[in-house]
Amino acid sequence: MMTSVIDLNDHAEKGTVQSYFYKDIGDATVLLVVGGPIDKRRTDKLMKEGCGTQAQAILLRRRGVSTTKEIARGGVFCPSGGIERKLFSVLAHSK
C-alpha cells in the first residue's frame, strides 16, 4: 500500500500534501511516498491496516519527475503524523 505524506501541522489544512523545496538540488519540490511492508502495530487514519516501513523521495522539477535511489528503512512511517523535515532532506540529497 502506498500513500503520499500528509501534513497535519497547525498551519496547514488537513489533507494537504507535505513537501519541501530545495534550490540546491535543481529547484526541486520533494514529496515522500510511504509504503513497503506494513507494521500492523502502528496504524493511522490513512493506513488503517498498518503504517509503512519504507519511504522514498519524489523530486518534482521543471524538466521532469524522478525518484531517489535511496529508500529509508528501519522506521515506521505514519503519514497522518507528518514526517520530519530532516528525512525529506536526507533522502532528497542522497545520491
C-alpha positions as CSV (number, residue, x, y, z in Angstrom):
1,M,0.0,0.0,0.0
2,M,1.4,3.4,-1.0
3,T,0.3,6.8,0.0
4,S,1.6,10.4,0.0
5,V,2.8,12.0,3.2
6,I,0.1,14.2,4.8
7,D,1.0,17.3,6.9
8,L,-1.4,17.9,9.8
9,N,0.5,20.7,11.4
10,D,-1.5,23.6,12.8
11,H,-0.5,25.9,9.9
12,A,-1.7,23.5,7.2
13,E,-5.1,22.3,6.2
14,K,-5.9,18.7,6.9
15,G,-5.3,16.6,3.9
16,T,-2.6,18.7,2.3
17,V,0.5,17.0,1.0
18,Q,3.7,17.7,2.9
19,S,6.5,18.9,0.7
20,Y,9.7,20.9,0.8
21,F,11.6,22.9,-1.8
22,Y,15.3,22.6,-2.2
23,K,17.1,25.1,-4.5
24,D,20.5,23.3,-4.2
25,I,19.3,20.2,-6.0
26,G,17.9,21.9,-9.1
27,D,14.9,23.8,-7.7
28,A,13.1,20.6,-6.7
29,T,9.9,20.2,-4.7
30,V,10.3,17.0,-2.7
31,L,7.5,14.6,-1.6
32,L,7.8,11.3,0.2
33,V,6.0,8.2,-0.6
34,V,5.4,5.8,2.3
35,G,4.9,2.1,1.8
36,G,6.8,-1.2,1.9
37,P,5.9,-3.9,4.3
38,I,3.4,-2.7,6.8
39,D,3.8,-2.6,10.6
40,K,0.4,-3.7,12.0
41,R,1.4,-2.5,15.4
42,R,1.1,1.2,14.3
43,T,-1.8,2.5,12.3
44,D,-3.4,5.8,11.5
45,K,-6.5,7.1,9.7
46,L,-4.8,6.8,6.3
47,M,-3.1,3.5,6.8
48,K,-5.6,1.5,8.8
49,E,-4.0,-1.9,8.2
50,G,-0.6,-0.7,9.4
51,C,1.9,2.1,8.7
52,G,4.7,1.8,6.2
53,T,8.2,0.8,7.0
54,Q,9.8,2.5,4.0
55,A,9.9,5.9,2.5
56,Q,11.3,7.3,-0.8
57,A,11.6,10.8,-2.1
58,I,10.0,12.0,-5.3
59,L,11.6,15.1,-6.9
60,L,9.5,17.4,-9.0
61,R,11.4,19.7,-11.3
62,R,10.6,21.8,-14.3
63,R,12.3,19.2,-16.5
64,G,10.5,16.2,-15.0
65,V,9.8,13.9,-12.2
66,S,12.3,11.5,-10.6
67,T,12.8,9.3,-7.5
68,T,15.9,9.0,-5.4
69,K,17.7,5.6,-5.3
70,E,17.9,5.8,-1.5
71,I,15.0,4.3,0.4
72,A,14.5,4.9,4.1
73,R,14.2,1.7,6.0
74,G,14.2,0.7,9.7
75,G,11.4,3.0,10.8
76,V,7.7,3.2,10.9
77,F,6.1,6.0,8.9
78,C,2.5,7.0,9.5
79,P,1.5,9.8,7.1
80,S,-1.1,11.4,9.4
81,G,1.5,12.1,12.0
82,G,3.7,14.0,9.5
83,I,7.3,13.2,8.7
84,E,10.3,15.2,10.0
85,R,11.8,17.6,7.6
86,K,15.3,16.1,8.2
87,L,14.1,12.8,6.4
88,F,13.0,14.8,3.4
89,S,16.4,16.5,3.2
90,V,18.4,13.3,3.7
91,L,16.5,11.4,1.0
92,A,16.4,14.4,-1.4
93,H,20.2,14.8,-1.2
94,S,21.0,11.1,-1.4
95,K,23.0,10.0,-4.4
